[in-house]
Amino acid sequence: MIGVIMDFNQVRYFLALADTLNFTRAAEQCYVSQPALTQAIKRLEVELGGELFLRDGRYTEITELGKSLRGYFEQIDRTRHLVRTTAKAVTSGEIAELNIGVMCTIGPWLITAMLDTFQIQHPMVSIVLHDVTPESIPSLLLSGALDGAFCAHHNSPHSQLRYVELFEEAMVVAFPLGHAFAKMDAVPLRAIAKQRYVDRLHCEFRQEMIEFYDRHDLQQDVAFRSQREDWIQSMVRDGMGVSVIPRFSLLHTEIDHRPIIDPPLSRRVEFAVVNQTEIPPALDELIEHATKYDWSVSKLS
């Protein structure tokens, strides 16, 4: 079969005839006349050097050669569809690489689950994830280094950024299994001050907690400080102290937690982009997907 030349239409006609074993129905399925389909099949047989179908009046049967080549033709047809889809995606700007920041204090499993469903629905979009700190997000977005960022804050937004709210997340006190806090339904912030504490340096509420303790003449017993969320939780798990952590950022099953009261603490998790009139189609699709995604508390619990 060296030197065989065939076109996509011949492959399409062959597969239609192999499915229907009827020239009339195959021609209707391919939106061509029956003589045109018959001639195309004959040319294909000449090019391949053997019959693909046996014809006996109205009866049509696929030959052994046809059966052996059917899988290859199906692969060619899939390639045809992929070529057309890819060409359409390229010309319409659907193929893209998005650089997305994820704030270091946001639970990774929460974001990756949403991104997985997005990528399945948009296979032409490649996503590069970047671990970023809260203070670096505005400059990374405004410089173009990032296309968007998952972030969380509870204070004033940046004037040049647009924020799409995703869900509200409570802050909790995390502690090792068997800790005295496990007997409480909720833990007052004052009670946390009396415990050995592991200080999260990237905590959005860190300054507010310091000011709260100062107002109430409380001295926080800080045993360890770290910027690394995984280190913080490992230290809590190992009994080295308690820590205030976002509810959905907890990674270890060996860590227990309770809500915080007096005062309660919570943050908005959002997707931030540069506030501009036009944004790339792929980024627009991601924003729409994130907005419609089910972030319900029952699903996150």
Disulfide bonds with the S-S distance in Angstrom:
none
